[in-house]
Amino acid sequence: MLSLEQGIDAFCSGFSFTRSFTHPYEVHRTGNFWQMKDGPRTRGDRRTSEVVTTEHDAELVLSHLKGIDGERLFLCVLHDVDAPEQPIIDGFKSLGFRLMNREPMMVKNLDSIP
């Protein structure tokens, strides 16, 4: 079975691959932060950058995001299914983050497929 980090690596690689059809979209990992963003551009507007993390400390996440270039970022905070989500949500809302959506990440054990 994949670890959460391996699953995030796979998701970010696949997401960036599909975004790269028209222009390179790169994945960069720093600790438990994955940033997906446009590669170097010579013309045209930059697309929104996506940041995925397993970090639940909203202040630490905010300080990391302040070091990222770009006008607009989307943040995806992942947590274990057994972790209570309300304290995570409240921590981010207290710093002015806006919750747009919540959804589970689906996992399939590939050993069960013949």
Steps between C-alpha positions, in 0.01 A plus 500: 500500500621851421584745775315831504812675368530253211132552418548878498806463275295289258204742506720808445690331217178400323336840553808681369526265202150592382560871560820475291319434171513871410792620714734327749348475847756395759493334841741611773512339844636667813454286810130428529401767245445423132468797265370463147557801278575619148848448366690805376293706256614738229148634438146469629358505850604256770235256611395447861750308710381209710652410838434164666606432858452265791590781743209593729662797676335791317762756608784281369313451171439875469867578555591245231247648256635853551829382351335390173489728198163544335185696541262214559548165671270210568576301814408138561551377858489122534440316825457143610142376493512444877621855578231744615459759226322781688815620686685510166218697335473741796877562500505600134180707520644695795781618267262605221511190279177418319377141480386429146445126508561181695523156355659166586798366311412154380751218541494158335727219611643371170592163658128412485497519118590170330 
